[in-house]
């Protein structure tokens, strides 16, 4: 199997803003309470300041994911895995609040179905936004650590090295050798889907484009061309989980050119 062409990825952790711990969030809440502020106002101040623990993952590079270089003309490359969602150390209850993705990419710039490179009459929703017929896209998964036993510990497993290729498409057990299972999209473990669609590239366009997608707990996501709604994704997250982002390409000739991928998980503290 040929590996995708790529430049060495770089990270930007040194410029990241301060990331409060769960204890930090509770401490600030207690300070606000001492000012005799109503609880609702104290919570609103914390929310406005976004003073919540975060789990992040980010990469910069020049990644070329070409479907034709992989088995069954289907390429899947895991580019980013977030830090683990923090756990409370002093009895705090933590609940993921939202997940934000940032994607900077484009496809091979040619091909595609009729109508995908230009707008058509508004009554034909199928092609509005030029995403229809795009076969390069991004997917999210939830990595859940495998339990350790007396005969198998996390230190005995090889580390997950990025980028990680698995073709023709990721499965629930594709990361088991490095200590993770992927969480099923459905409540039933008999369902095979473990990936949530984040965003497609604009079809047959070589122009680099930035897409930002946010999924929030309990929110009804607006349906937009090319964008996934992340049904139940945030609700399935729990402390210790990580979020992964895969770059995908399908069918001969389709190439996903990726420059940047980022993910940020915001965690509420009770």
WOKA-V842140 format. One record per residue. N is the residue number from 1. PHI is phi in whole degrees, -180 to 180 (NA if undefined). D_LAST is the distance of its C-alpha to the last C-alpha in Angstrom with 1 decimal. Layout:
n=[N;N]
phi=[PHI;PHI]
d_last=[D_LAST;D_LAST]
//
This chain:
n=[1;2;3;4;5;6;7;8;9;10;11;12;13;14;15;16;17;18;19;20;21;22;23;24;25;26;27;28;29;30;31;32;33;34;35;36;37;38;39;40;41;42;43;44;45;46;47;48;49;50;51;52;53;54;55;56;57;58;59;60;61;62;63;64;65;66;67;68;69;70;71;72;73;74;75;76;77;78;79;80;81;82;83;84;85;86;87;88;89;90;91;92;93;94;95;96;97;98;99;100;101;102;103;104;105;106;107;108;109;110;111;112;113;114;115;116;117;118;119;120;121;122;123;124;125;126;127;128;129;130;131;132;133;134;135;136;137;138;139;140;141;142;143;144;145;146;147;148;149;150;151;152;153;154;155;156;157;158;159;160;161;162;163;164;165;166;167;168;169;170;171;172;173;174;175;176;177;178;179;180;181;182;183;184;185;186;187;188;189;190;191;192;193;194;195;196;197;198;199;200;201;202;203;204;205;206;207;208;209;210;211;212;213;214;215;216;217;218;219;220;221;222;223;224;225;226;227;228;229;230;231;232;233;234;235;236;237;238;239;240;241;242;243;244;245;246;247;248;249;250;251;252;253;254;255;256;257;258;259;260;261;262;263;264;265;266;267;268;269;270]
phi=[NA;-81;-82;-67;-71;-165;-92;-57;-70;-125;-119;-129;-68;-67;-98;-71;-69;-59;-113;-68;-85;-56;-65;-61;-62;-67;-65;-64;-62;-68;-61;-65;-66;-66;-84;62;-79;-58;-55;-61;-71;-60;-66;-65;-65;-62;-67;-63;-80;53;-88;-125;-62;-127;-123;-124;-151;-159;-149;-123;172;-124;-100;-120;-108;-105;-61;-70;-93;-127;-57;61;53;-135;-112;-139;-127;-80;-99;-137;-129;-72;-63;-67;-64;-66;-109;-72;-103;-129;85;-67;-101;-110;-142;-56;-102;-159;-132;-117;-120;-126;-132;-125;-168;-164;-99;-74;89;-151;83;94;-75;-59;94;-76;-97;-155;-71;-125;-50;-61;-72;-102;-61;-56;-110;-62;93;62;-97;-65;82;-83;-118;-129;-163;-129;-132;-113;-138;-109;-95;-113;-60;-71;-67;-92;-127;-67;-103;-141;-112;-63;-73;-87;-92;-66;-76;-76;-107;-105;-72;-120;-104;-145;-128;-81;-160;-66;-125;-61;-110;-67;-107;-61;-61;-109;99;-137;-107;-97;-77;-72;-66;-89;-69;-89;-70;-81;-74;-92;-71;-130;-122;-110;-68;-95;-164;-93;-77;-60;-71;53;-132;-91;-82;-63;-137;-102;-116;-121;-129;-130;-115;-119;-60;75;-90;-90;-78;-72;-80;-130;-56;84;-109;-85;-99;62;-56;66;-64;-65;-63;-84;-73;-147;-52;96;-71;-126;-110;-112;-124;-107;-97;-124;-151;-138;83;-57;93;-86;-135;-102;-97;-117;-109;-155;-139;-140;-141;-140;-109;-100;-120;-82;-125;-112]
d_last=[47.7;47.8;44.7;43.7;45.0;42.5;42.2;40.0;36.4;35.0;31.4;30.1;27.3;28.9;28.3;24.6;22.5;20.2;17.1;14.2;12.6;8.9;10.2;12.0;9.2;7.8;11.5;12.4;10.1;11.9;15.1;14.9;14.3;17.4;19.3;18.9;17.4;16.0;12.3;13.2;15.2;12.8;10.4;13.8;14.9;12.2;12.8;16.5;16.5;14.6;12.9;10.9;11.9;14.9;17.2;20.7;24.2;27.4;31.2;34.3;37.8;40.6;40.0;42.6;41.7;45.0;45.1;48.8;48.3;46.2;47.1;47.5;47.0;43.2;41.2;37.5;36.2;32.6;32.2;28.6;25.8;22.5;20.8;18.6;15.0;13.2;11.9;9.7;12.5;11.2;9.3;5.9;5.0;6.4;8.2;11.3;11.9;15.6;18.5;21.4;24.8;27.8;31.2;34.6;37.6;40.7;43.0;46.7;47.9;50.5;51.0;48.8;49.7;51.9;50.0;47.0;48.0;48.5;47.5;49.3;49.7;46.4;47.2;46.7;42.9;43.5;44.4;42.6;40.7;43.0;40.4;42.3;44.2;42.1;41.9;39.8;36.0;32.6;30.3;26.8;25.9;23.0;24.0;22.7;23.9;26.6;26.1;28.3;31.1;33.7;36.2;34.0;31.5;29.7;32.1;35.1;34.2;35.3;32.7;31.9;34.1;33.8;35.4;35.6;38.1;38.2;40.8;41.6;37.9;34.7;34.1;31.4;33.1;34.4;32.0;32.3;34.8;32.3;29.5;27.6;27.8;27.1;25.0;27.0;26.5;27.5;25.9;29.3;30.0;33.6;32.9;33.9;31.9;29.3;29.4;27.9;30.3;28.9;32.0;35.8;38.1;40.6;43.6;46.6;45.6;45.9;44.0;40.8;37.8;34.2;31.7;28.1;26.0;22.3;20.6;17.5;15.4;17.2;19.7;23.5;25.1;28.4;31.3;33.2;36.1;35.3;31.5;29.3;26.6;24.3;24.1;21.1;20.7;17.0;16.3;18.1;16.2;14.2;13.6;17.1;18.6;20.7;22.1;25.9;28.3;31.8;34.8;37.3;41.0;43.2;47.0;49.8;49.8;46.1;44.4;40.9;41.1;37.7;37.1;33.3;30.2;26.7;23.2;19.8;16.4;13.5;10.0;6.8;3.8;0.0]
//
